[in-house]
Amino acid sequence: MVEIHTVVAGDTLSEIVMKKYGDLKFLRKIAELNNIANPDLIRVGQKISLPSRSDLTAGSSA
Protein backbone atom coordinates (compact mmCIF):
# COMPACT_ATOMS: atom_id res chain seq x y z
CA MET A 1 0.00 0.00 0.00
CA VAL A 2 1.23 3.46 -0.89
CA GLU A 3 0.70 6.46 1.35
CA ILE A 4 0.66 9.91 -0.25
CA HIS A 5 2.17 12.77 1.72
CA THR A 6 1.45 16.35 0.68
CA VAL A 7 4.37 18.59 1.54
CA VAL A 8 3.60 21.47 3.89
CA ALA A 9 5.75 24.44 4.86
CA GLY A 10 8.71 23.29 6.94
CA ASP A 11 8.74 19.70 5.65
CA THR A 12 11.98 18.14 4.51
CA LEU A 13 12.26 14.85 2.67
CA SER A 14 14.60 13.59 5.39
CA GLU A 15 12.01 14.26 8.10
CA ILE A 16 9.21 12.68 6.06
CA VAL A 17 11.30 9.54 5.48
CA MET A 18 12.37 9.33 9.14
CA LYS A 19 8.78 9.70 10.35
CA LYS A 20 7.48 7.02 7.95
CA TYR A 21 10.33 4.48 8.04
CA GLY A 22 12.49 5.40 11.04
CA ASP A 23 15.61 5.11 8.89
CA LEU A 24 17.27 7.47 6.42
CA LYS A 25 18.57 4.56 4.34
CA PHE A 26 15.33 4.89 2.34
CA LEU A 27 15.86 8.56 1.47
CA ARG A 28 17.54 7.99 -1.88
CA LYS A 29 14.98 5.37 -2.94
CA ILE A 30 12.03 7.63 -2.06
CA ALA A 31 13.65 10.50 -3.97
CA GLU A 32 14.13 8.22 -7.00
CA LEU A 33 10.57 6.87 -6.87
CA ASN A 34 9.21 10.41 -6.81
CA ASN A 35 11.55 11.79 -9.50
CA ILE A 36 13.17 14.17 -7.01
CA ALA A 37 16.60 15.06 -8.35
CA ASN A 38 17.67 16.93 -5.21
CA PRO A 39 16.19 15.61 -1.93
CA ASP A 40 16.92 19.00 -0.34
CA LEU A 41 14.50 20.70 -2.74
CA ILE A 42 10.86 19.79 -2.26
CA ARG A 43 8.01 22.26 -2.56
CA VAL A 44 4.85 22.98 -0.61
CA GLY A 45 1.92 21.13 -2.16
CA GLN A 46 4.12 18.48 -3.77
CA LYS A 47 2.71 14.95 -3.44
CA ILE A 48 5.21 12.31 -2.32
CA SER A 49 4.45 8.61 -2.66
CA LEU A 50 5.56 6.55 0.32
CA PRO A 51 5.33 2.80 -0.34
CA SER A 52 5.27 0.34 2.53
CA ARG A 53 8.61 -0.57 4.06
CA SER A 54 8.20 -4.14 2.79
CA ASP A 55 7.68 -2.88 -0.77
CA LEU A 56 10.90 -0.85 -0.53
CA THR A 57 12.94 -3.78 0.75
CA ALA A 58 11.44 -6.48 -1.49
CA GLY A 59 14.09 -7.82 -3.80
CA SER A 60 16.91 -5.79 -2.27
CA SER A 61 20.05 -7.29 -0.84
CA ALA A 62 20.23 -4.75 1.98
Secondary structure, 3 states (H helix, E strand, C coil): CEEEEECCCCCCHHHHHHHHHCCHHHHHHHHHHCCCCCCCCCCCCCEEEEECHHHHHCCCCC
